[in-house]
Amino acid sequence: MNTHRNLNQTPINFPIRWQRFFGEARTRIFIWYILLMTLFLSLSIPAIRQRLFLLVEGRVKEEYLKK
C-alpha cells in the first residue's frame, strides 16, 4: 500500500520540478541566449563563408587575367 502511494506522488512531483526549473529567470535567460546564439551563428557562418569565397575567387581571376 505504501509503495502504491509513492508511485502516485512521483508523477505529480516530476512536472512541478520542471516547472520550477524552467520558471526561474536565469534558466529562461540562458535558454534564450542559446537559441539566439544558434540562430545568429547559423546565419553568419554561411554569410562569412560566401564572402570569403567571393574574395578569393576575385583574386584568382585577377591573377589569371594578368598572366
Secondary structure by P-SEA (a helix, b strand, c coil): caaaaaaaaaaaaaaaaaaaaaacaaaaaaaaaaaaaaaaaaacaaaaaaaaaaaaaaaaaaaaaac
